[in-house]
Amino acid sequence: MKRIHKFLAFFILAAASTFFTACGGDTSPKPDGFLRLDYELGNNMHFNQGCPFTFDYNSFARIKDKGNCNLLIEYPKMKATIYLTYKPVNNNLDLLIKDAEKLTYEHVIKADNINTLPYMNKDSKVYGMFSSVGGNAATNAQFYVTDSVHHFVTGSMYFYARPNFDSIMPAAAYIKNDMQNLVESIRWKK
């Protein structure tokens, strides 16, 4: 009988210690997880179709001409589009730059931060600004480029979904790299 009492006491002690130690630690709710998305790198394609500028773009994208060299560079798998707008410079460069910067800073309400970097390629006469917008803003990257005399191009990235930066971050980073490549490869036709 002593043996049964010892076994029963040991069993109760083990169960009690498991009960009191098993519930320790962090009891706060865990955040929702997000699907990890990795995208293949596409090949560079060259756009040279009747506009006063050329550029390189990703082979996974499709280009639609909306007229007057206003282009949509669509990423169907990511449900995103880069909107390119061309405007000739007619002694209105200051106004064009002001409008482009205004578009960027309209997102400041939803943005966590806006990082703007100047871009300059003196050999190709391409000058401009590239802005990265952090947070749940409608666009995560924008740019404008000009030759300061004849040509002005703006570009903005938009997704076909309500912005949630955590979930679109992989796609936004991928397209932002494509936008930087576009800016670096843009060339003006004489």
C-alpha positions in Angstrom: 0.0 0.0 0.0 2.9 2.3 0.7 4.1 1.8 -2.7 0.7 2.9 -4.2 0.7 6.0 -2.0 4.2 6.9 -3.2 3.2 6.4 -6.8 0.0 8.4 -6.4 1.9 11.2 -4.6 4.5 11.2 -7.3 1.8 11.3 -10.1 -0.1 14.2 -8.4 3.2 16.2 -7.9 4.2 15.6 -11.6 0.7 16.6 -12.8 0.6 19.7 -10.6 4.1 20.8 -11.7 3.2 20.3 -15.4 0.0 22.3 -14.9 1.7 25.3 -13.2 4.7 25.5 -15.6 3.0 24.7 -18.9 1.0 27.9 -18.8 4.0 30.2 -18.3 5.4 32.6 -20.9 3.9 35.1 -23.3 0.1 34.8 -23.5 -0.4 37.7 -25.8 -2.2 37.0 -29.2 0.1 36.5 -32.1 -0.1 38.7 -35.2 -1.5 37.3 -38.4 1.1 35.7 -40.6 1.6 36.8 -44.3 2.4 34.6 -47.2 6.0 34.9 -48.3 6.2 35.8 -52.0 9.3 35.5 -54.1 9.3 36.6 -57.7 11.5 35.5 -60.6 13.8 38.0 -62.2 12.7 38.8 -65.7 14.8 39.8 -68.7 15.3 43.4 -69.7 13.2 44.4 -72.7 13.8 47.6 -74.6 10.8 50.0 -75.3 11.3 52.1 -78.4 7.8 52.6 -80.0 7.1 56.1 -81.3 7.6 58.1 -78.1 10.4 60.8 -77.7 12.1 58.5 -75.2 13.2 54.9 -74.8 13.7 52.7 -71.7 14.2 49.2 -70.5 11.5 47.2 -68.7 10.9 43.8 -67.2 9.8 41.0 -69.6 7.1 39.9 -67.1 5.4 43.3 -67.6 3.0 44.3 -70.3 2.9 47.8 -71.8 -0.3 49.5 -72.9 -0.2 52.8 -74.7 -3.0 55.2 -73.5 -2.1 57.8 -76.2 0.3 60.7 -76.3 3.0 58.5 -74.9 1.2 57.9 -71.6 1.9 54.3 -70.8 0.7 51.6 -68.4 3.3 49.0 -67.4 1.2 46.3 -66.0 2.3 43.4 -63.7 -0.6 41.0 -63.9 0.7 38.4 -61.4 1.3 41.1 -58.8 -1.9 43.1 -59.7 0.1 46.3 -60.0 0.7 49.0 -62.6 3.3 51.7 -63.2 1.7 54.7 -64.7 4.0 56.7 -67.0 3.0 60.1 -68.1 4.9 62.2 -70.7 4.6 65.9 -71.1 6.6 68.2 -73.4 8.4 71.1 -71.7 7.3 74.4 -73.0 8.8 77.0 -70.6 6.8 75.3 -67.8 9.5 73.1 -66.2 9.0 74.6 -62.7 5.2 73.9 -62.9 5.8 70.3 -64.1 8.2 69.6 -61.2 5.9 71.3 -58.7 3.0 69.1 -59.9 5.1 65.9 -59.7 6.3 66.7 -56.2 2.7 67.6 -55.1 1.6 64.1 -56.2 4.2 62.5 -54.1 3.5 64.6 -51.0 -0.3 64.0 -51.2 0.5 60.6 -49.8 2.1 62.0 -46.6 -1.2 61.4 -44.6 -0.9 57.6 -45.0 2.8 57.4 -45.4 5.2 56.4 -42.6 8.0 58.1 -44.4 9.0 59.5 -47.8 12.6 59.2 -49.0 13.5 61.2 -52.0 16.8 60.8 -53.9 18.0 63.0 -56.8 19.0 61.2 -60.0 21.4 62.7 -62.5 22.9 61.2 -65.7 24.8 64.1 -67.3 25.9 62.0 -70.3 22.3 61.2 -71.3 20.9 64.5 -70.0 18.5 62.7 -67.6 17.8 64.5 -64.3 15.1 63.9 -61.8 13.9 62.6 -58.4 13.0 59.1 -57.2 10.7 58.9 -54.1 10.1 55.8 -52.0 6.9 56.0 -49.9 6.8 53.8 -46.8 3.6 52.6 -45.1 0.0 52.1 -46.3 0.1 54.8 -48.9 -1.6 54.3 -52.3 1.7 54.4 -54.1 5.0 53.1 -52.8 7.3 54.6 -55.4 7.2 57.6 -57.8 9.7 59.4 -60.0 10.1 62.2 -62.5 12.8 62.7 -65.0 13.5 65.4 -67.5 16.2 66.8 -69.9 15.2 70.3 -68.5 14.5 71.6 -72.0 12.1 69.4 -74.0 10.9 66.3 -72.2 9.3 65.4 -68.8 8.2 61.9 -67.7 6.6 60.9 -64.4 6.0 57.4 -63.1 3.9 56.0 -60.2 3.3 52.5 -58.9 -0.2 51.5 -57.9 -1.7 48.1 -56.7 -5.2 47.0 -57.5 -5.9 46.4 -53.8 -6.3 48.4 -50.6 -2.8 49.3 -49.5 -1.4 47.1 -46.7 2.3 47.6 -46.8 3.2 44.3 -45.0 1.4 42.2 -47.5 2.5 44.0 -50.7 6.1 44.7 -49.6 7.7 41.9 -51.7 5.9 43.0 -54.8 6.5 46.7 -54.1 10.2 46.1 -53.7 10.3 44.1 -56.9 8.5 46.8 -58.9 10.5 49.6 -57.2 13.7 47.9 -58.5 12.2 47.8 -62.0 11.3 51.5 -61.7 14.9 52.3 -60.8 16.1 50.4 -63.8 13.6 52.3 -66.0 14.9 55.6 -64.7 18.5 54.6 -65.2 17.9 53.3 -68.7 15.7 56.2 -70.0 17.1 58.0 -73.1 15.7 60.9 -75.0 15.4 60.9 -78.7 16.7 64.0 -80.5 
